């Protein structure tokens, strides 16, 4: 697996939406990547996936040779609800975590990647402080309002990781059709 140490040298980037749609603002990651997929404009080297709570799926996809990973997730960073945080994550930041093949604990997935024969790629988190993660479908107003900035932040980060690649317009993606109302 190829790994990079600095932005601007990635040839394959995985953008991973993480979270549980049934736990309020924990659905931030899946909703953000849904919007990224819908809006397009990312280079062809970038794959955008809603992993939800499928940790094993993310782990196996990371074995496919990505140079960089951008996690998009709810992040209880202590800020006000809707506040965005961008963190670079390295192996030393992970510690250990018990891997659950039926759940999603991003720290455990990344910390145990080496046990599957992989290596942690250059990794970033675009996190949003949740207002609440109680049972229920739908994002709070604060987190909903943070989504456009989160999408912009991911685009900016991807441009830093893959700076010399032209974006792919949504209408030119094979099988994509412009929506008609």
Buried (B, 14 or more C-beta within 10 A) or exposed (E): BEBBEEBEBBBBBBBBBBBBBEBBBBBBBBBBBBBBBEEBEBBEBBBBBBBBBBBBBBBEBBEEBBBBBBBBBBBEBEEEBBBBBBBEBEEEBBEEBEBEEEBBBBBBBBBBBEEEEBEBBBBBBBBBBBBBBEEBEEBBEBBBEBBEBBBEBBBEBBBBBBEEBEBBEBEEEEEBEEEEE
